[in-house]
Amino acid sequence: MRIALLSYSTKPRGGVVHTLALAEALAAEGADVTVWSLGRGGDSGFFRPVDPAVAVRIVPFPDVAGEDVGARILRSIDTLRTAFDPGGYDIVHAQDCISANAAERVVRTVHHLDSFTTRELADCHERAIRRPYAHVCVSTAVARELRAGWGIEATVIPNGVDYERFSAAEPDPAWPRRFVLSVGGIEPRKGSLDLLEAYARLRQTDPDVQLVIAGGETLFDYRDYRAAWDKRAAELGVTPVVLGPVSHDALPSLVAAADVFAFPSTKEGFGLAAMEALAAGVPVVTRDLPVLREVFGGAARFASDPAGLAEQMRAALAEPGALCQSGRTLAASYDWNTAARAHLSLYSTLLSRP
């Protein structure tokens, strides 16, 4: 079976991590897999090495000075559509709205559902839901949203997690003091302002705890949100450490060194970064969302607002081992080989239809 997996970026975002891990697991099951992606900012490869069993096609996508988000979205779709040749593939599987708009006949993984005010983004999102002939969701909660909003029935195939990579990680000795870690950058969907408020509350009883934020490569323009976040940090008198993107090799040691992993996202499809933290034995405090209740169950602590997040982070710091074993057990139950086999079963079903 020849499979093309389409992604919009080479950067370490959740959907891209998913795409590469799935591609490698599909290849290990004997599939002929090619990953297509846009190479933003001069990238000629992905943020990490890819198994040689997977073919990689990077489509150059140079930056354009002064280009707004809407224009960038349209150019992204046109560039990938022009370069991608669907001929010879049995299955074309898009992992995001841009790549789903760049091909005519696709399977689509809907990682999470979002709302956009930019017209081009809203149109891209809507077409990428309605046009694909089959859909995958990584959680039942998101599949339920898809059914309620669009009447679409999706196949639920949970993410895997690279359990060994994170469970075997040694804590980075550069972080000797206690700290709360958040991965994903500073943006609205990640609940960054709520995390900032929660951290200020936490410091009232735990003044030596630091907040560290890693990641942040994104297609969208969140400069206004970041400015509001910086302004609020100054008002609260807190100075989180903002690392920006962290290399693939350095990430597990950073995660393993954390005392708490904070995951206050307002929208998620699965929560892969938090699951990696559980694999490393780090307690997770997350937003109380149906999807995260489904995925993490009793292995994480939940809260709905900054006061609750602060309370749960305080509890996790006080009892660091309370949910450690249940978290590791849960993370170990999700593997990419199982996900790949479920995808191959779906692909075979789709190919058997007229």
C-alpha positions as CSV (number, residue, x, y, z in Angstrom):
1,M,0.0,0.0,0.0
2,R,1.4,3.4,-1.0
3,I,0.5,6.2,1.4
4,A,1.1,9.9,1.3
5,L,0.9,11.8,4.6
6,L,0.5,15.5,4.2
7,S,1.6,18.2,6.7
8,Y,1.8,21.9,6.7
9,S,5.1,22.4,8.5
10,T,8.5,20.8,9.5
11,K,8.4,22.4,13.0
12,P,7.8,20.4,16.2
13,R,4.1,21.1,16.6
14,G,1.8,18.3,17.9
15,G,0.3,17.5,14.5
16,V,3.8,17.2,12.9
17,V,5.1,15.0,15.7
18,H,2.0,12.8,15.1
19,T,2.6,12.7,11.3
20,L,6.3,11.6,11.6
21,A,5.6,9.0,14.3
22,L,2.7,7.6,12.4
23,A,4.7,7.5,9.1
24,E,7.5,5.5,10.7
25,A,5.1,3.1,12.4
26,L,3.2,2.5,9.1
27,A,6.6,1.9,7.3
28,A,7.5,-0.6,10.1
29,E,4.2,-2.5,9.2
30,G,5.3,-2.8,5.6
31,A,3.6,0.2,4.0
32,D,5.3,2.4,1.4
33,V,5.0,5.9,3.0
34,T,5.9,9.4,1.8
35,V,5.6,12.5,4.0
36,W,5.0,15.7,2.2
37,S,5.4,19.1,3.9
38,L,6.1,22.7,3.3
39,G,9.6,23.8,4.2
40,R,9.1,27.2,6.0
41,G,11.8,29.7,6.6
42,G,14.3,27.8,4.4
43,D,13.8,24.4,6.1
44,S,15.0,21.5,4.0
45,G,14.1,18.8,6.5
46,F,12.0,18.1,9.6
47,F,12.9,19.1,13.1
48,R,14.3,15.6,13.7
49,P,15.8,12.8,11.7
50,V,13.2,10.6,10.0
51,D,13.6,6.9,9.6
52,P,15.1,6.2,6.1
53,A,12.2,3.8,5.5
54,V,10.0,6.9,5.1
55,A,10.4,9.0,2.0
56,V,10.3,12.8,2.6
57,R,9.3,15.5,0.2
58,I,9.9,19.0,1.4
59,V,8.3,21.8,-0.7
60,P,10.2,25.1,-0.4
61,F,8.1,27.8,1.1
62,P,10.1,31.0,1.5
63,D,9.1,33.8,3.8
64,V,7.4,36.9,2.3
65,A,8.0,40.2,4.2
66,G,4.8,41.8,5.4
67,E,2.5,38.9,4.5
68,D,-0.5,38.6,6.7
69,V,-1.9,35.4,8.0
70,G,-4.7,35.1,5.5
71,A,-2.4,35.6,2.5
72,R,0.1,33.1,4.0
73,I,-2.7,30.5,4.4
74,L,-3.7,30.9,0.7
75,R,-0.1,30.8,-0.5
76,S,0.6,27.7,1.7
77,I,-2.4,25.8,0.1
78,D,-1.4,26.8,-3.5
79,T,2.2,26.0,-3.0
80,L,1.6,22.5,-1.6
81,R,-1.2,21.8,-4.2
82,T,1.1,22.8,-7.1
83,A,3.9,20.5,-5.9
84,F,2.0,17.5,-4.7
85,D,1.3,14.7,-7.2
86,P,-1.3,12.3,-5.9
87,G,-0.6,9.8,-8.7
88,G,0.7,6.5,-7.5
89,Y,-0.7,6.8,-4.0
90,D,-3.5,4.5,-2.8
91,I,-4.2,6.7,0.2
92,V,-3.6,10.5,0.6
93,H,-4.0,11.4,4.3
94,A,-4.0,15.1,5.4
95,Q,-3.1,16.0,8.9
96,D,-4.3,19.6,9.0
97,C,-6.6,22.1,7.3
98,I,-3.9,23.5,4.9
99,S,-2.8,20.1,3.6
100,A,-6.5,18.9,3.4
101,N,-7.2,21.9,1.1
102,A,-4.1,21.1,-1.1
103,A,-5.3,17.8,-2.4
104,E,-8.6,16.8,-4.0
105,R,-9.4,13.4,-2.5
106,V,-8.1,12.9,1.1
107,V,-8.6,11.2,4.4
108,R,-8.3,13.8,7.1
109,T,-7.3,13.6,10.7
110,V,-9.1,16.2,12.7
111,H,-6.9,16.7,15.8
112,H,-9.1,19.4,17.3
113,L,-11.8,21.8,16.2
114,D,-11.1,25.5,16.3
115,S,-12.8,28.9,15.7
116,F,-11.2,31.5,13.5
117,T,-12.1,35.2,12.8
118,T,-9.7,35.5,9.8
119,R,-11.8,34.7,6.8
120,E,-9.2,32.7,4.9
121,L,-8.6,30.6,8.0
122,A,-12.3,30.0,8.7
123,D,-12.8,29.0,5.1
124,C,-9.8,26.7,5.2
125,H,-11.0,25.1,8.4
126,E,-14.5,24.5,7.0
127,R,-13.5,23.1,3.7
128,A,-11.0,20.8,5.4
129,I,-13.8,19.3,7.4
130,R,-16.5,19.0,4.7
131,R,-14.4,17.9,1.7
132,P,-12.5,14.8,2.8
133,Y,-14.2,11.5,2.1
134,A,-13.1,9.9,5.4
135,H,-12.2,11.3,8.8
136,V,-10.0,10.2,11.8
137,C,-10.1,11.7,15.2
138,V,-7.6,11.0,18.0
139,S,-10.2,11.0,20.7
140,T,-13.9,10.2,21.1
141,A,-14.6,13.7,22.4
142,V,-13.5,15.4,19.2
143,A,-15.3,12.8,17.1
144,R,-18.5,13.7,19.1
145,E,-17.9,17.4,18.3
146,L,-17.5,16.5,14.6
147,R,-20.8,14.5,14.6
148,A,-22.7,17.2,16.5
149,G,-21.4,20.1,14.3
150,W,-21.2,18.6,10.9
151,G,-23.0,15.2,11.0
152,I,-19.7,13.5,10.1
153,E,-18.8,10.1,11.6
154,A,-15.1,9.7,12.2
155,T,-13.0,6.7,13.0
156,V,-11.3,7.2,16.4
157,I,-7.6,6.2,16.5
158,P,-5.8,7.5,19.6
159,N,-2.2,8.8,19.4
160,G,0.7,6.8,20.3
161,V,3.5,8.1,22.5
162,D,7.3,7.5,22.4
163,Y,7.2,6.0,25.8
164,E,10.8,4.7,26.0
165,R,12.2,8.0,24.9
166,F,10.6,9.9,27.8
167,S,10.6,7.2,30.5
168,A,14.4,6.7,30.1
169,A,15.2,10.4,30.1
170,E,17.6,11.7,32.7
171,P,16.7,15.1,34.2
172,D,18.7,18.0,32.8
173,P,21.1,19.1,35.6
174,A,20.9,22.6,34.3
175,W,17.6,22.9,36.1
176,P,18.4,22.2,39.8
177,R,15.6,24.3,41.3
178,R,11.9,23.5,41.3
179,F,9.9,24.5,38.2
180,V,6.6,24.1,36.4
181,L,7.0,23.3,32.7
182,S,4.6,24.2,29.9
183,V,5.3,23.1,26.3
184,G,3.6,24.7,23.3
185,G,4.6,28.4,23.5
186,I,2.5,31.4,24.4
187,E,-0.7,31.5,22.5
188,P,-4.5,31.6,23.1
189,R,-5.2,27.9,22.6
190,K,-2.6,27.0,25.1
191,G,-4.3,29.0,27.8
192,S,-1.1,31.0,28.5
193,L,-2.7,33.9,30.2
194,D,-4.6,31.6,32.6
195,L,-1.3,29.8,33.3
196,L,0.4,33.1,34.1
197,E,-2.4,34.0,36.6
198,A,-2.2,30.6,38.2
199,Y,1.6,30.9,38.5
200,A,1.3,34.2,40.3
201,R,-1.1,32.6,42.8
202,L,1.2,29.6,43.2
203,R,4.1,31.9,44.1
204,Q,2.2,33.3,47.0
205,T,2.9,30.1,48.9
206,D,5.8,28.7,46.8
207,P,8.0,31.7,46.0
208,D,10.9,29.6,44.9
209,V,9.0,27.8,42.1
210,Q,9.9,28.9,38.5
211,L,7.7,28.8,35.5
212,V,9.4,27.6,32.3
213,I,7.7,27.7,28.9
214,A,9.1,25.9,25.9
215,G,8.1,25.6,22.3
216,G,6.2,28.1,20.2
217,E,6.9,27.6,16.5
218,T,3.5,28.4,14.8
219,L,2.1,29.5,11.5
220,F,-0.1,32.1,13.1
221,D,0.6,35.7,14.3
222,Y,0.2,35.8,18.1
223,R,2.2,39.0,18.7
224,D,-0.7,40.9,20.2
225,Y,-1.4,38.0,22.6
226,R,2.2,37.8,23.5
227,A,2.3,41.6,24.2
228,A,-0.7,41.2,26.5
229,W,1.0,38.3,28.2
230,D,4.2,40.3,28.8
231,K,2.2,43.2,30.1
232,R,0.3,41.0,32.5
233,A,3.5,39.3,33.7
234,A,4.9,42.7,34.6
235,E,1.7,43.7,36.4
236,L,1.8,40.5,38.4
237,G,5.5,40.9,39.2
238,V,6.5,37.5,37.8
239,T,9.3,36.6,35.3
240,P,8.8,33.2,33.7
241,V,11.6,31.7,31.7
242,V,10.6,31.6,28.0
243,L,12.9,29.2,26.2
244,G,11.3,29.2,22.7
245,P,11.8,26.1,20.6
246,V,13.7,23.3,22.3
247,S,15.6,20.8,20.2
248,H,14.3,17.3,19.8
249,D,17.2,15.8,21.6
250,A,17.0,18.2,24.6
251,L,13.3,18.0,25.2
252,P,13.0,14.7,27.1
253,S,15.6,15.8,29.7
254,L,13.9,19.1,30.1
255,V,10.5,17.4,30.7
256,A,12.1,14.9,33.1
257,A,13.6,17.7,35.1
258,A,10.2,19.4,35.7
259,D,8.4,19.1,39.0
260,V,5.0,19.7,37.4
261,F,3.8,19.8,33.8
262,A,1.1,22.4,33.3
263,F,-1.3,21.9,30.4
264,P,-4.0,24.5,30.6
265,S,-5.1,24.4,26.9
266,T,-8.5,25.5,26.0
267,K,-8.7,23.2,23.0
268,E,-6.9,19.9,22.4
269,G,-7.5,16.7,20.5
270,F,-5.4,14.3,22.7
271,G,-2.7,16.0,24.7
272,L,0.5,14.4,23.4
273,A,2.9,16.7,25.2
274,A,1.2,16.0,28.5
275,M,1.2,12.3,27.8
276,E,5.0,12.5,27.2
277,A,5.3,14.1,30.7
278,L,3.5,11.3,32.3
279,A,5.9,8.8,30.5
280,A,8.7,10.7,32.2
281,G,7.1,10.4,35.6
282,V,6.2,14.1,35.9
283,P,2.8,15.0,37.5
284,V,0.4,16.7,35.0
285,V,-2.1,19.5,35.9
286,T,-4.5,20.1,33.0
287,R,-7.6,22.0,32.0
288,D,-10.8,20.2,32.8
289,L,-12.0,19.5,29.3
290,P,-14.1,16.5,28.2
291,V,-11.3,15.3,25.8
292,L,-8.6,15.5,28.5
293,R,-10.9,13.7,31.1
294,E,-11.3,11.0,28.4
295,V,-7.6,10.7,27.7
296,F,-6.0,11.1,31.1
297,G,-8.7,9.8,33.4
298,G,-7.3,9.5,37.0
299,A,-3.7,10.0,35.9
300,A,-3.7,13.8,36.0
301,R,-5.0,16.6,38.1
302,F,-7.8,18.8,36.6
303,A,-8.8,22.5,37.1
304,S,-11.1,24.9,35.3
305,D,-9.7,28.3,36.1
306,P,-6.4,30.0,37.3
307,A,-7.3,29.6,41.0
308,G,-7.9,25.9,40.5
309,L,-4.8,25.4,38.4
310,A,-2.7,27.0,41.1
311,E,-4.3,24.8,43.8
312,Q,-3.6,21.6,41.7
313,M,0.0,22.6,40.9
314,R,0.5,23.3,44.7
315,A,-0.9,19.8,45.4
316,A,1.3,18.2,42.8
317,L,4.4,19.9,44.2
318,A,3.5,18.6,47.7
319,E,2.9,15.0,46.6
320,P,5.1,14.5,43.5
321,G,4.7,10.7,43.5
322,A,1.0,10.5,44.0
323,L,0.0,9.7,40.4
324,C,3.4,8.8,39.1
325,Q,2.8,5.1,38.5
326,S,-0.7,5.5,37.1
327,G,0.7,8.1,34.7
328,R,3.5,5.9,33.5
329,T,1.1,3.0,33.1
330,L,-1.3,5.1,31.1
331,A,1.4,6.5,28.8
332,A,2.8,3.0,28.2
333,S,-0.6,1.9,27.0
334,Y,-0.5,4.2,23.9
335,D,1.9,3.1,21.2
336,W,2.3,4.0,17.6
337,N,2.4,0.5,16.3
338,T,-1.2,0.0,17.5
339,A,-2.2,3.3,15.9
340,A,-0.5,2.3,12.6
341,R,-2.3,-1.0,12.4
342,A,-5.6,0.7,13.1
343,H,-4.9,3.2,10.2
344,L,-4.0,0.4,7.9
345,S,-7.3,-1.4,8.7
346,L,-9.2,1.8,7.9
347,Y,-7.2,2.3,4.7
348,S,-8.0,-1.2,3.6
349,T,-11.7,-0.7,4.3
350,L,-11.7,2.6,2.3
351,L,-9.9,1.0,-0.7
352,S,-12.5,-1.9,-0.8
353,R,-15.3,0.6,-1.4
354,P,-16.5,1.3,-4.9
